[in-house]
Amino acid sequence: MPVLELANISKHFGAIQAVNDVSLSIEAGQVVGLMGDNGAGKSTLVKMIAGNFRPSHGTMQMDGKELILHKPVEARQHGIEIVHQDLALCNNLTAAANVYL
């Protein structure tokens, strides 16, 4: 059973369609990378998983139960954490220490 499952997720801001009908299934221990062109909706999708945005359409499930997030703290309470891309790295620290920062 997937730990996190997105089904037909879409997000629009007014007339702008940022994410269109995305489905994704993530198993425990799986590492996922999102790749795509600029403006493809990667950040918007991650922000929906992190609780920053609510999907306009579609559903999210965690451990088989519907997941409705209104704010990031609720995502964290479900064990969801996002490591954001950041180009400001400390060369004298390990990769793990940079992620911690």
C-alpha positions in Angstrom: 0.0 0.0 0.0 1.4 3.5 -0.9 2.3 5.8 2.0 1.2 8.8 0.0 -1.1 8.7 -3.0 -2.2 11.6 -5.2 -5.1 11.0 -7.6 -6.0 13.3 -10.4 -4.6 16.4 -8.6 -5.1 19.7 -10.3 -4.5 23.3 -9.2 -5.5 26.5 -10.9 -5.1 30.1 -9.9 -7.9 31.9 -11.6 -7.6 31.1 -15.3 -4.0 29.8 -14.9 -3.8 26.0 -14.8 -0.6 25.3 -12.7 -1.0 21.5 -12.2 -3.3 19.4 -14.4 -4.5 15.9 -13.5 -1.4 14.5 -11.8 -1.4 11.1 -10.1 1.5 9.8 -8.0 2.0 6.9 -5.7 4.9 6.8 -3.2 5.9 3.7 -1.2 7.7 3.7 2.1 11.4 4.3 1.8 11.1 5.5 -1.8 13.0 8.6 -2.9 11.2 10.7 -5.5 12.7 13.4 -7.7 10.4 15.7 -9.7 11.8 16.9 -13.0 10.4 19.2 -15.6 10.6 22.4 -17.5 10.3 25.8 -15.8 6.6 26.5 -15.1 5.7 22.8 -15.3 4.0 22.8 -11.9 6.7 21.0 -9.8 6.8 23.6 -7.0 3.0 23.9 -7.0 2.6 20.1 -6.6 5.1 20.0 -3.8 3.4 23.0 -2.1 0.1 21.0 -2.2 1.8 18.0 -0.6 3.3 20.3 2.0 0.0 22.0 2.9 0.8 25.4 1.4 -1.9 25.1 -1.3 -5.1 23.1 -1.5 -5.8 21.2 -4.7 -8.5 22.6 -6.9 -9.4 19.0 -7.9 -8.4 15.5 -7.0 -7.6 13.7 -3.8 -4.6 13.0 -1.6 -4.4 9.9 0.7 -1.9 8.9 3.3 -1.8 5.3 4.5 -5.1 4.8 2.7 -7.0 7.6 4.4 -8.0 10.9 2.8 -5.5 13.6 3.5 -6.8 17.2 3.6 -4.2 19.8 4.5 -5.0 23.5 5.3 -1.5 24.5 6.4 2.1 23.2 6.5 2.0 22.4 10.2 -0.7 19.8 9.4 1.5 18.2 6.8 4.4 18.0 9.4 2.0 16.4 11.9 1.5 13.6 9.3 5.3 13.2 8.9 5.5 15.2 5.6 8.5 17.4 5.3 9.9 19.0 2.2 13.6 19.6 1.5 13.6 22.7 -0.7 16.2 23.3 -3.3 18.7 25.9 -2.0 21.9 27.0 -3.7 23.3 28.6 -0.6 25.5 25.6 0.7 28.2 25.6 3.3 31.2 23.9 1.7 32.8 23.1 5.0 29.7 21.0 6.1 28.5 17.5 5.1 25.5 17.0 2.9 23.5 16.0 6.0 24.5 19.1 7.9 23.5 21.3 4.9 20.1 19.7 4.8 19.8 20.2 8.5 20.4 24.0 8.0 
